Amino acid sequence: MMKSIYGIKGIALIIILLLLLTACSSGDKKEVFVPSYTAGTYTSEQLGFNGPVVIEVTFTEDSIAEIVVVSNVETDYIAGPALEGIPAAIIENQRLKVDTVSGATYTSKAILKAVEDCIIQAGENAEELSK
């Protein structure tokens, strides 16, 4: 009676794979960044494509609650998607790492820079929220 060599090789292969997975897994757990803001409403003005974009950001102690575009002189049909979409994306993700709007890059960057400034005013590390 012949023993199946594939059975022994299969078991050996499974053991090697388990050892490799165990060796490759990191024992270090990454800490999740939890922001802490000084609650309130903060304002920042940054330069867009046609002029200043004024943003007002309201924070609770642990979240970005509201972002309002107070004023701007951008071209509505070009910058509109950025003026509406970027604040909504920041609130939804609770992070600054959101996509800019193609065709409205200057406006997008002005909004992101203004919100970043407000985050700093609220006492939090904006760099952590850009990751």
C-alpha positions in Angstrom: 0.0 0.0 0.0 1.4 3.4 -1.1 1.0 6.5 1.0 -0.1 9.6 -0.7 2.8 12.1 -0.9 0.4 14.9 -1.8 -1.3 14.6 1.6 2.0 15.1 3.4 3.1 17.9 1.1 -0.3 19.6 1.5 -0.1 19.5 5.3 3.5 20.8 5.2 2.5 23.6 2.9 -0.4 24.7 5.2 2.0 24.7 8.2 4.5 26.8 6.3 1.8 29.3 5.2 0.5 29.6 8.7 4.0 30.3 10.0 4.6 32.9 7.3 1.3 34.7 8.1 2.1 34.7 11.8 5.6 36.1 11.1 4.3 38.7 8.7 1.6 40.0 11.0 2.4 43.0 13.0 2.0 42.9 16.7 1.8 46.7 16.8 -1.6 48.1 16.7 -2.0 51.5 15.1 -3.7 54.1 17.3 -6.7 55.7 15.8 -6.6 59.5 15.8 -9.6 60.9 17.6 -9.7 64.7 17.2 -10.6 67.0 20.1 -11.7 70.5 19.2 -12.5 73.6 21.2 -16.2 73.8 20.4 -17.3 76.9 18.6 -17.5 78.6 15.2 -14.3 79.8 13.5 -13.8 81.8 10.3 -11.0 81.9 7.7 -10.5 83.7 4.4 -8.3 82.2 1.7 -7.6 83.2 -1.9 -9.6 81.4 -4.5 -9.3 81.9 -8.3 -11.1 85.2 -8.6 -10.7 86.5 -5.0 -11.3 85.6 -1.4 -13.3 82.6 -0.2 -14.6 83.1 3.3 -15.4 79.9 5.2 -17.1 79.4 8.6 -16.6 76.1 10.4 -18.6 75.0 13.4 -17.1 72.4 15.7 -18.4 70.3 18.5 -15.8 68.9 21.0 -15.3 65.9 18.8 -16.5 66.7 15.2 -16.7 69.1 12.4 -20.4 69.9 12.6 -21.0 72.5 9.8 -19.0 74.2 7.1 -20.6 77.3 5.5 -19.2 79.3 2.5 -19.9 82.8 3.8 -18.8 84.7 0.7 -16.9 84.2 -2.5 -16.4 85.9 -5.9 -15.9 82.7 -7.8 -17.7 81.9 -11.1 -20.8 79.9 -10.0 -21.0 77.4 -12.8 -17.3 76.5 -12.5 -16.7 76.7 -8.7 -20.2 75.6 -7.6 -19.4 71.9 -7.4 -16.4 72.7 -5.2 -18.2 75.2 -3.0 -20.9 72.6 -2.3 -19.1 69.3 -2.6 -15.9 69.8 -0.7 -17.5 71.0 2.6 -20.0 68.1 2.4 -17.2 65.6 1.8 -15.1 67.0 4.7 -18.1 66.7 7.1 -18.9 63.2 5.9 -15.3 62.0 6.3 -14.4 64.2 9.2 -11.0 64.5 7.4 -9.3 67.0 5.1 -8.2 64.3 2.8 -10.9 64.8 0.1 -10.6 65.1 -3.6 -10.4 68.5 -5.2 -12.9 69.4 -8.0 -11.4 69.3 -11.5 -11.7 72.7 -13.1 -12.1 74.4 -9.8 -8.7 73.6 -8.3 -8.0 77.0 -6.9 -11.4 77.2 -5.2 -11.0 73.6 -3.9 -7.7 74.4 -2.4 -9.0 77.7 -0.9 -11.8 75.8 0.9 -9.4 73.1 2.2 -6.9 75.7 3.4 -9.7 77.7 5.1 -11.0 74.6 6.9 -7.5 73.7 7.8 -7.0 77.1 9.3 -10.3 76.8 11.3 -9.2 73.4 12.6 -6.0 75.0 13.9 -8.0 77.8 15.5 -10.1 75.1 17.2 -7.0 73.7 18.7 -6.5 70.5 16.7 -3.6 69.2 14.5 -4.8 69.7 10.9 -1.9 67.5 9.7 -3.5 64.5 11.4 -6.8 65.2 9.7 -5.0 65.3 6.3 -4.0 61.6 6.5 
